[in-house]
Amino acid sequence: MAGATIDHIVSFTIFLAAILLFINLFSQISQTALIYEEHRATATKCSDLLDSMLLNPGSPSTWGQSNSTPTGFGVQDPEFSQYQLSSFSLMRLAPYGADTLVYDEASSETLYKATSTGFGNNLVLSRPNILNYSWALKLMGINDTFGFQLELTPVVTVSINETTPAQDGSPLTLSVTAAGTGFSLSHAQLSYILIRVSLPTGPGQYPSYTEQYGNCSLDQIGAATLLFPDITDKNEIYAFIAYAHLGGLVSVGYHSRVTDTDQYVVPIIDNLSEQSVILAHNYDLNSSGPTGSTLKYNSTFVVLTEEFQLRNMTLDSPYREGMLVSGENNTAVSLKIPTYTPGILIVTYQDSSNHGGVVVMPWGVSALAYTVKFGGDPQSQEWVSTDVRQVIVNHVTYHATLSLWSYQRLQQVNH
């Protein structure tokens, strides 16, 4: 009798263990299935949101050309259809990263600085022109439920390097390459402009530049070597802009040489609605230098033609050339850009020691093929869905990548 009781107890124990094991296994399978469904839903939402951003211009449709706050989020160019984006709407997106803030000592204002592609080539905007990530989340109705990061990168990168030894008498030689991720732009056409800067020595004169255009074909590995035999001074200042284009793929590269000075001009987009740009002395940004330092400057605005050449447009301002003086008590120099067509503001400058250089500012991110990164940080998330589209921003070809993550599962776990 005792033996039968023990057998029943052992059998019942084994039965309970089997049930618990089955419940645990079923729970794990159910949890895995739920997680899979959540991830699939996030991936679907990611694709839908990306198309929503890229295939509508937002509200109002011209919000990228003003400093007013939009009531609907979208970055499509209102004058086109399909995946053609507004260079100005993208320019208004707050750049990702805390290191993008710049403080203007002269105006006591915090500015936003977009990603720079090198010395003398950056984009700085005043705060009213910026659309913040938190507001974009509200406009799309996903605040507290999803987070995202939108990144636009040129499909083709145009790299320019100076290969001439740094000595007088050697002609300037530039190496240009055009390549994407895993491929080169073989036999593409290259259209370029060389900007040669002159620094005058007489009083009342301002730095100026001359333009030299050219075209060539890249070789089978997407490279070309350009020789400029009339430039043999190792200290001659120049800027070089190159457009590589092949079968609808277009991108831009920039390179410059300046003389040894720690002073330079910083263009700042002050008011998009009024198309106004302020020229600031770099000493006035983040308290980087003393007051009373002077810079002569000369400014020009150019737009890209269909033949990939730069065409001058007259700046409607009496301050196209003049003098900048650092310090909070000095009057800011304001320029008015004459058009909403994407282009490049070119500013040559010269300090009191006859050193100088050239800086450029894109009017619209595509003018110099800027990368755009807008939103939160996907690196700290548990699971992120991504989707990609190929888009065009004023002729330049970009990859638009949306990274999306959900906060809903995190909220459920916390509860």
NORFEN-V400551 format. One record per backbone hydrogen bond with DSSP energy under -1.0 kcal/mol. NH is the residue of the N-H (numbers start at 1). CO is the residue of the C=O. Records with the same first field share a line. If there is no record, write none. Layout:
NH: CO, CO
This chain:
5: 1
6: 2
7: 3
8: 4
9: 5
10: 6
11: 7
12: 8
13: 9
14: 10
15: 11
16: 12
17: 13
18: 14
19: 15
20: 16
21: 17
22: 18
23: 19
24: 20
25: 21
26: 22
27: 23
28: 24
29: 25
30: 26
31: 27
32: 28
33: 29
34: 30
35: 31
36: 32
37: 33
38: 34
39: 35
40: 36
41: 37
42: 38
43: 39
44: 40
45: 41
46: 42
47: 43
48: 44
49: 45
50: 46
51: 47
52: 48
53: 49
54: 50
55: 51
59: 72
63: 60
65: 62
66: 63
71: 59
72: 59
75: 53
76: 56
77: 84
80: 77
84: 82
85: 392
86: 75
90: 86
92: 88
94: 131
96: 373
100: 97
101: 98
102: 111
104: 109
105: 284
108: 104
109: 104
111: 102
112: 125
113: 100
114: 123
117: 121
121: 118
125: 112
126: 269
129: 126
130: 127
131: 92
136: 132
137: 133
138: 134
139: 135
140: 136
142: 137
145: 142
146: 142
147: 405
149: 403
150: 374
151: 401
152: 372
153: 399
155: 397
157: 179
159: 177
161: 175
163: 173
167: 165
169: 232
170: 167
172: 228, 231
174: 226
175: 161
176: 224
177: 159
178: 222
179: 157
180: 183
185: 178
186: 184
187: 219
188: 185
189: 245
190: 216
191: 243
192: 214
193: 241
194: 212
195: 239
196: 210
197: 237
198: 208
205: 202
208: 198
210: 196
212: 194
214: 192
216: 190
218: 188
219: 223
222: 219
224: 176
226: 174
228: 172
231: 228
236: 233
238: 257
239: 195
240: 255
241: 193
242: 253
243: 191
244: 251
245: 189
246: 249
249: 246
251: 244
253: 242
255: 240
257: 238
259: 356
261: 259
266: 280
268: 278
269: 124
270: 276
271: 276
276: 271
277: 335
278: 268
279: 333
280: 266
282: 264
284: 281
285: 282
286: 103
289: 283
292: 326
295: 324
296: 350
297: 322
298: 348
299: 320
300: 346
302: 344
303: 311
305: 309
308: 305
311: 303
313: 301
316: 336
317: 315
322: 297
324: 295
326: 293
330: 327
335: 277
337: 275
343: 363
344: 302
345: 361
346: 300
347: 359
348: 298
349: 357
350: 296
351: 355
354: 351
357: 349
359: 347
360: 120
361: 345
363: 343
365: 87
367: 364
369: 366
370: 365
372: 152
374: 150
376: 148
381: 378
385: 404
387: 402
389: 400
391: 398
392: 83
393: 396
396: 393
397: 250
398: 391
399: 153
400: 389
401: 151
402: 387
403: 149
404: 385
405: 147
407: 145
411: 407
412: 408
413: 409
414: 410
415: 411
